[in-house]
Amino acid sequence: MSNFNLSIDALLQRLQSRSKLHAGYPYNLAFDYQHILPLLQYTLNNLGDAYVEGNYGINAKDFEREVISFFAGLYHLEKDDTWGYVTSCGTEGNLYGILLGRELYPDGILYGSADCHYSIVKAARMFRIPFVEVKSQIHGEIDYSSLRQALAKNRNQPAIINVNVGTTITGAVDDISKVVDILAELNISQFHIHVDGALGGMLVPYMEGATPLDFSQYPIGSIAVSGHKFIGSPVPCGVVLARKQKVQSFDIEYLGSTDTTITGSRNGLTPVILWDAIQQRKNLFKAEVLHCRKLAEYFQNKIAELGHFALLNPFSTTVVFERPEKSIEKRWQLACYGNIAHIVVMQNHHESILKQLLQELDLMSTIAA
């Protein structure tokens, strides 16, 4: 039954209000794409493979290929071995990366830490892949001794390994170099490494001291990154990148293209959004990362100064603290898990907003202005 009380104006007012106090989810709300609004009059559909133009001409595949090229450069994937596409979200990128591993190794076992994103377990169920949950360290990074034990137990079967670059709850980063060393130590030659870099995939490349996400240095098979997180977008989106030599495709005569993606029909507007952001800000990304990190350190320090629990992992902008009362949870849209909550400092945050949150957490009374 229709709800005649709904209106676009009321929705706009609600969205404006809720966007002012948002801290718990890793979305950059500081963007402006109004100049591309004229594109909304067209049915932009990037049907099929981004590298095959196909018969449907109302698309933006050329923009999509440029976006993929930027990420390939960021992660040092050679041009001749680059394949990817713009996804609907990080979860789709994870589904594709895990599916690619299963296609390469049908009898493979999927390994993921206790802190991996729920989409990894979802992928195991969807694609009927045996899943082994590996212990995490207390701060969220994978426990490498537990990973070694799990791999050693099944060393005669191929391994599909999910590496977290920014866990959902604590923002922890798994060290891919240690994972590769374990595989070499156990003499496991059949493996596929998928990197879930939903948020951290855009942070780590710009931070000193982090193990690089480098296809030329490590045998990475695929990587998924969200577009609506660090880059920012009014529409959820992401990017998945893989080695072209590993990708399997099937010709689809109806499309005049090949079937290489999860969804088939794909949003043709999101590649333009990401392309536009990259063109405007690619030389500013490092400064944005460092600014967000600095503010995250400020927030963590202010809580810790009062003797309260506060965690900020290296190479992250996620600050974990004690779960507050429900009203603050809802007002600030905090992401909570058990007895902890977190905020993810993004470009739309600034010191005054963080101070306001601290005040409402009743932590600012003894902090000098």
N, C-alpha and C positions, 0 to 999 in steps of 0.2 A: 504494500500500500504506500502511496506517495506521501512524503513528508513535505507539506506545503510551507513549513516554517523555515526550510533551508533557503539560503540565498548566497550568491557569490560575494556580495558586500559583507555579509556576516562572516563568511569564511575568511575573507581577506583580513578583517579585523582580528579574528582569532589567530591567524597565522602571524600577523604582525606582533601581537601581544606575546605569543609563545616563543617567538624567535628572539625576543629581548633577553629572556632568562633561560638559556640552554647551555648545559655544561657537561652532561653525562655521556653524550654520544659523539663519535669522532667525525663530525661533519663541519666542514668549513662553510659558514653561512655568509662570508664576506665576498660576494661576487655580484657582478652586474652584466647580464647578457641581453639587456633590452634592445640592443642594436641588431640582434638576430631574430627579433620577433616576426619580421615579415616571412621568415621561413615556415611559420606555423600554417600558412595557407596551402602548403604542399604536403603530399603524403610521402615523406622521406622514409624509404624502406631499403635498407642495405641487404637485400636478399642474397643468401649464399655467401660464398667465399669473398673476402675483402679484396683478393687479388685477381678475381675473375669478374669482369664487368657484368656479364649476364644480359638478359633481354629486357629487364625492367630498368628503364633509364632514369626514373625519378629517385635518384640515390645520391649519396655523398661518399662513395667509396674512395675517391681520391683523397678526401680529408681523412678518412679512416686510415689509409695507408701512411699518411704523414704522421698521424698520432703513433702508430705502431713503430715507425722509423725513429721517433723521438725516444720511445722506451727502449728500443733495441740499442740505441746509442748509449742510453743511461746505464744499461746492464751489459754492455760490451758483447752483444750478439752480432756476429758477422752478417753483413747485408745479404750475402748469398744463402745464408742458412736461417733467415728470419721469416717467421710466420706468426700471425696472430690476428686478433679481431677485437673490436670494442663490444663488451658484453653488457648485460643488463645490470650487473652488480658483481661484487667480489665472489659471492657464492657461485655464480655461473662459471666464473673463472676457475674456481676450485673444482667444480664438477668436471669441467673440461680437462683440467690437468690430471685429475685422478683417472678419468676415463681413458686419457691417452696412455697412462701407465698400464691400465688393464688391457688395452688393445695391444700394446707392445708385449706384455707378459700376462697372458690369460690365466696362468696359474700362480700369479704373484700374490704376495701378502702385503696388505696396507698397514703401515706403522704410523702412529700419530701420538703425540703426547696427551696427557690428561687435560692440558690447557688448550688443545687445538680447538679451532672454531667448530661449531656444531655441524657445519656443512661438510666437514671431512667424514664424520660418522654417517651423515646422510648419504654421501657419495658411496660409502661402503655398502649401505643397505640397497641403494638404487641399482648399483652395478654388481651386487652379490660378490663382493670381494671380502675374503677373510680379513678381519680387522684386529690388530693387536694394539691395545692401549699401553703406552709407555709412561712410566712415572714422570712427574715433573719435579723440579726443585721447588723449594718453598716460595721463590719469587716468580715462578711461572715458566722459567726456561726448562727445556727438556733435560732429563737426567741421562747423561751420556753413558754411564755404567749400565743403567737399565736398558737403554737402547742396544748397547753391545750384547747384553745377555739375551735379549729377545731375538736379535739378528743371528747370534751364534746358534740358538736353538733351532732355527729354521734356515741355516746357511745354504742348504741345497735347493731352496726355492727362491725365485726372484723376489726382490724387495721393491715395493713402492713406498717411498718415504715422504711424509709431509713435514716440511720445515717451516716453523712459524717465524715470521719477521714482524713482531708486534702481536702478542697474544691478546685475545679479546678483553680479558679482565685486567691484567697487570701490564700489558704492553711489553712483555719480555721478548727478547730476540734470541732464537736458537742460532748457534754458531755453525754455519754450513761446513766450515773447514774441519771441525771435529767430527761431523757426520761422515764426511768423505774419508777421513783418516780411519774411522772404524770400519767402513766398507773395505778399504784397502787391507787393513790388518786381518780381516776375516776372509780375504780373498773372494769377496762377492763381486762378480763381474756383471751380473744381470740385475740392473736396478734402474729405477726412474725416480729422480728427485723432483718433487713439486714444491715450490715455494709459495706459501700463503703470505703475501705481502700487502694485504688489504690497505692498511695505513702505513706500516713501517717501510713498505717498499718505496715510498716517496720521502721517507725521513733518513733512513740509513745511508743512501748514497751521498748525502750532504753533511754527514757527521764524521768528525775526525775519530779515528781509532776503531771504527766498526769494520767487521769482516765484510769485504765488498761483495755485493751481489753481481758476480762477474761470470758470465757464460764462458769467457775465454780462459778463465782461471780454474773454474770448478765445473764438474759435469752436471750442471743444472739441466733438467729436462723441460720444465715449464715454470712459469711464474704468473700469479694473478695479483692484480692491484685494483683497488677501488678508485673510481674517478670522482665520486661525489664526496669523498672524504677530504684529503689534503687539497686537491685541486679545487674542488667545489663545483657543484652543479645543481640546478633546480630539479633534475631528473636523475634518479639512481642509475649509475653506470659503472663500468670498469674496463679493464684491459687484461687480456690473457696473451702471453707471449710463449712461443715454443720453438724448438729447433725444427726447421722445415723438413729436414731429412727424416724426422720421426713421425710426421703428420700423415695420417691416412685419409684419403678423400675418395668420394664416389660421384661420378657424373650424374647430374639430374637434368634430363633433357627439358623438362617443364620450365626450369629456371634459366637454362642456358648457362649454368654455373655448376659448381661442385658442392657437395654436402660435407662441410667440415666443421660446422658450428653446432651448438646445442639446440638453439631455438629455430634456426631457419630464417624466418622473418626477424629482422633486427632493426632497432631504432636508428634511423639515419640522421636524427638531430643531435644525438649525444656525441658522435665523432666531431661534429662541427663545434660543439660547446668545448670539448677538450682541446681541439685544435686552436680555438680562439684563445683559451686560457694559456696554452703553451706559448703561442706567439706573443702574448702580452707580458708574460711573467717568467719565462724560462730562465732569464738572467737574474730573477729575484727569488727563485725557489730556495736557494741556500740561505739567504737572509731571512726568509719567512720561517724556515725550519729552526734556525738558531734563535730567532725571536720567541717562537713558541716554546722552545726548550728553556730559555731564560725565564719566562713567565711560569713554567711548570716548576722550575727549581725554586722560584719565589714562593709559590703556593705551598710546596712541600716544606720549605724551611720555616714558614710562618706557623704551620701546624706542629712541626717537630719542636720548635722553640718552646712550646707550651707543654711538652712532654706527651703529646698525643701520637698515636701510631700514624706514620706516613711513609709511603713507599713510592719511589720514582726510579724505575729501572734505567740503566744506560740505554742511550739511543732511542728514547721514548719521550712522549709528552703526556703520558697517562699517570696521574697521581692517585694513588689508592689511600683511603682513609677509613675511619670507623663509620659505619652506617648511621646516618642521622635519623631523626624522627620522620614519620611518613609525610607530613606536610611539606617539609623541605625537599624530600625526595621528589614529590610531585611538582612542586613549584619550579625546581631547577632541572627537572627531567633527568635525574641522576640514574646512572646504570648501577644496579646493586646486585650483589651476589653473597648470600649468607649474611655474615655480619660485617661485610665491607661494602664500600661504595667507591666509585672513582669519577674523576672528571678527566676529560681529554682536552687539553689546551690547544685551541686552533686559532686561525688568523682573526676570527671575529671577536676573540677575547682580548681584554686589556686589563691593566692592573686595577682600575677602579671597579670593574665587574668582579674580579677575584676577591677584592676587599669586601665587596657587598656580600658575596657568598660566605666569606669567612665570618662576617658580622652575624649573619643569620645562623651560622653554625655555633654562634656564641663563643667564638674563639678570638674575637678582636678586642675584647674589653681591656686586655692588658698589653696590647700591641700598640706601640707608638704609631701615630698617623704618619 
